[in-house]
C-alpha cells in the first residue's frame, strides 16, 4: 500500500470505539514502520469528548485567546500539543506533510499567530493517533477505515459535527444523524 500521508481516514459506522467512532483522522506520517495521525473533527468542547475525558480541563488563557477550540487529536500523549496548519508558515521545527499541510509543535507558532504572522489556517490538537507496523493496513483490510484525499478547506473550515457524515456521503454512503452518545 502506498503512503496515505496527507489523506484522511474516515471511520466506518461499525467502528464504535469512543475515540475513533465517527472520526476523521488526518495522516501526518505513514511508512513501513507505522502511521501517525490527528483526529480533526472532535474538539474538547464536544459532548462526546467531554464524556470520554470528564476531568480533563483544557484552559490555557494564553492559548485560548488566539486558538479556540482546542481539538482532541487522539488518545496517545494527550499532554502534547500539535498545530496542523496550512503550508504557508514554516519554522526550523515545522514538518511539511505535503504541499498544502504542515505540522508544528512548539510555542513559536503560537507567538506568530498572536502577532498576526502565523499560518492562514490552523487547528490546535492535543494528543495523536498512532499505529504500529502493518496495523493500519490490517484495519483498512478489515473494513474499519476508508481513506481519501483532502483539501485545506475541508480540514480547516465548516461545521466539524457534519464533516464525518459529509465524508461518508462522498463515497455514496448515507448515514442517519445521531442524537447524542459517543458514536
MOVENUR-V597859 format. One record per residue. N is the residue number from 1. RES is the residue in three letters. NEAR is the number of other ideal C-beta (glycine too) atoms within 12 Angstrom. Layout:
N;RES;NEAR + N;RES;NEAR
This chain:
1;UNK;19 + 2;UNK;12 + 3;UNK;21 + 4;UNK;33 + 5;UNK;30 + 6;UNK;32 + 7;UNK;35 + 8;UNK;40 + 9;UNK;40 + 10;UNK;41 + 11;UNK;39 + 12;UNK;28 + 13;UNK;25 + 14;UNK;17 + 15;UNK;27 + 16;UNK;18 + 17;UNK;23 + 18;UNK;23 + 19;UNK;30 + 20;UNK;34 + 21;UNK;30 + 22;UNK;36 + 23;UNK;43 + 24;UNK;45 + 25;UNK;53 + 26;UNK;48 + 27;UNK;42 + 28;UNK;42 + 29;UNK;30 + 30;UNK;33 + 31;UNK;20 + 32;UNK;16 + 33;UNK;16 + 34;UNK;26 + 35;UNK;37 + 36;UNK;37 + 37;UNK;45 + 38;UNK;45 + 39;UNK;48 + 40;UNK;43 + 41;UNK;41 + 42;UNK;42 + 43;UNK;29 + 44;UNK;35 + 45;UNK;20 + 46;UNK;30 + 47;UNK;18 + 48;UNK;32 + 49;UNK;35 + 50;UNK;21 + 51;UNK;20 + 52;UNK;27 + 53;UNK;25 + 54;UNK;11 + 55;UNK;10 + 56;UNK;19 + 57;UNK;13 + 58;UNK;29 + 59;UNK;14 + 60;UNK;19 + 61;UNK;10 + 62;UNK;15 + 63;UNK;25 + 64;UNK;19 + 65;UNK;12 + 66;UNK;23 + 67;UNK;34 + 68;UNK;20 + 69;UNK;22 + 70;UNK;32 + 71;UNK;38 + 72;UNK;41 + 73;UNK;41 + 74;UNK;37 + 75;UNK;26 + 76;UNK;25 + 77;UNK;18 + 78;UNK;27 + 79;UNK;14 + 80;UNK;21 + 81;UNK;31 + 82;UNK;43 + 83;UNK;41 + 84;UNK;47 + 85;UNK;39 + 86;UNK;31 + 87;UNK;23 + 88;UNK;22 + 89;UNK;31 + 90;UNK;20 + 91;UNK;23 + 92;UNK;10 + 93;UNK;17 + 94;UNK;28 + 95;UNK;27 + 96;UNK;25 + 97;UNK;32 + 98;UNK;26 + 99;UNK;13 + 100;UNK;27 + 101;UNK;41 + 102;UNK;34 + 103;UNK;41 + 104;UNK;36 + 105;UNK;29 + 106;UNK;19 + 107;UNK;21 + 108;UNK;21 + 109;UNK;36 + 110;UNK;30 + 111;UNK;20 + 112;UNK;25 + 113;UNK;28 + 114;UNK;17 + 115;UNK;12 + 116;UNK;11 + 117;UNK;17 + 118;UNK;28 + 119;UNK;32 + 120;UNK;20 + 121;UNK;27 + 122;UNK;37 + 123;UNK;40 + 124;UNK;39 + 125;UNK;42 + 126;UNK;35 + 127;UNK;33 + 128;UNK;34 + 129;UNK;40 + 130;UNK;27 + 131;UNK;31 + 132;UNK;17 + 133;UNK;14 + 134;UNK;17 + 135;UNK;21 + 136;UNK;34 + 137;UNK;25 + 138;UNK;17 + 139;UNK;29 + 140;UNK;26 + 141;UNK;12 + 142;UNK;14 + 143;UNK;14 + 144;UNK;26 + 145;UNK;37 + 146;UNK;29 + 147;UNK;32 + 148;UNK;23 + 149;UNK;22 + 150;UNK;35 + 151;UNK;23 + 152;UNK;29 + 153;UNK;14 + 154;UNK;29 + 155;UNK;39 + 156;UNK;27 + 157;UNK;19 + 158;UNK;20 + 159;UNK;13 + 160;UNK;30 + 161;UNK;22 + 162;UNK;19 + 163;UNK;35 + 164;UNK;39 + 165;UNK;25 + 166;UNK;27 + 167;UNK;37 + 168;UNK;28 + 169;UNK;18 + 170;UNK;22 + 171;UNK;19 + 172;UNK;9 + 173;UNK;18 + 174;UNK;12 + 175;UNK;23 + 176;UNK;11 + 177;UNK;16 + 178;UNK;18 + 179;UNK;9 + 180;UNK;12 + 181;UNK;15 + 182;UNK;22 + 183;UNK;26
